[in-house]
Amino acid sequence: MPAKTGAQYKERLKKARNNVFIDGARVEDPTTHPAFKNVIQSMANLYDLQYDQQETLLYTSPTSGTPVGMTFLQPTSIDDLIRRREAIQAWARTSGGMMGRSPDYLNAEVMAMGMNNELFKEADPMFADNARAYYEYARENDISLTHTLIHPQVNREKAQHEQKDANMALHLVEKKSDGIIVDGVRLLATQGGITDEILVFPSTVKPAGELDDPYSLAFVVPNNTEGLSFISRESFDQNKSTYDHPLSSRFEEGDAIVHFDNVFVPWEKVFVCGNSSICNRTFKETNAVVHMSHQVVAKNVIKTEFLLGTVLNIMDSIGIDGFQHVKDKGTEIMLTLETMKSHLYRSEQNATLDRSGTMTPDFEALNAARNYYPRVYPRLVEILRILGASGLMGIPSEADFQSPEIGMIVNRALQSKNLQGYERVQLFRLAWDMTLSAFGSRQMHYEYYFFGDPIKMGMAYFDQYDKEPYKQYVQDFLQQTTAVKPNFS
């Protein structure tokens, strides 16, 4: 079938009847439930946009000849990479980059894993075939995916097999002739209740050894699979108007604990089964981390543009754009934006073909960007909060402006240099939802830990960085001096 529409996306969710819980109760229909209906509509808008901007967001399938999502594209040239990035950013602009797990994130991963599937052959050629087949299936059916990556956070000092309640985590129970049985808990499925299927990634927070083989799994199943349930955290969508909560009322993706109660997974949906060595190498050797990073950096460019635009509008609205310290803070955001763009464009222009024929961005550029952004995003949010100052605190609601008794008063009292009170508060409520609301706080936490602990990531970055040329450069320079080394013997 061709790329789906928003209506088809919602109809799938209704029919699936995924086993989703929130606030202790099962969700009968997520498309009408107050915790999910608004973000589901935002997701539906993404799928409708595919047909509104077909040249940017669709391409012709190499197998079926039907239009499929551009974010599934296997790029074979630099132009293809740019086409895919333009599609990623078209989707990101609809939310100001505030939907971190829009479908394109995992579409890129599925493509990379499907094309670079040689690693999976180490255990059995079947697993490589499965990865390739699933990529084509997801592309041709426009499957929306959530994923789960980590074991429950119990005792990080110990390997999974050393935990006191080790089998609370997702693990292999049994291999059967037609598939496997898995049981246990995984974290942290963003969009867990509002997607078609779940991709279980290898957990690589701590590299696993052979004793962790039972926990070393990669597979995919529909979200309505028997025994599978999603336990969602409380929603940050307060069912307020888009004026009062312009972001959380539309883009609150949700995060969920995933429980597998002796779930059956057919062999054709398994990619790694009880092999810690393959799990440890999956992201790197399939180039999944490269293509996922490309999507993330492309999205974060849009997010930084959106944040910069909000800051500039606040500066202008209350007449602070002439102050030296204010300009300096605006410059910080501008420098971040241009740095992220440079990393992104360098990754594309220095891309090379991998052994599967996939044009793969330069990971050095993307790796720098994905280490840089978690460190700087909290500062960008802080700048917005500082410049908004008390204006982010005393902000009335839409109902106040609509009140015949006080509407005129608040409109006059909260006017700014060039905006009426209603428009000024609308802008400041956006800034508040980016910084001080539960949604905004989650966004900052989310970006900080997007790829893992930034300190641990920084250590890994330092260790893998090619330091020798720079050390040698200085040593060669010192050898050129005219100083005569003393004889210390």
Secondary structure, DSSP 8 states (H G I E B T S, - for coil): -----HHHHHHHHHHH---EEETTEE-S-TTTSTTTHHHHHHHHHHHHHHHHTHHHHEEE-TTT-SEEEGGG----SHHHHHHHHHHHHHHHHTTTT--TT-THHHHHHHHHHHHS-GGGGGT-HHHHHHHHHHHHHHHHHT--EEEE-B---S-TTS-GGGSTTGGGB-EEEEE-SSEEEEEEEEEEEETTTSSSEEEE----SS---GGGGGG-EEEEEETT-TTEEEEE---S--S--TTTSTTHHHH---EEEEEEEEEEEEGGGEEEES-HHHHHHHHHHTTHHHHHHHHHHHHHHHHHHHHHHHHHHHHHHTT-TTSHHHHHHHHHHHHHHHHHHHHHHHHHHT-EE-TTS-EE--HHHHHHHHHHHHHHHHHHHHHHHHHHGGGGTS---HHHHH-TTTHHHHHHHT--SSS-HHHHHHHHHHHHHHHTSHHHHHHHHHHHTTTS-HHHHHHHHHHHS--HHHHHHHHHHHHTS--------
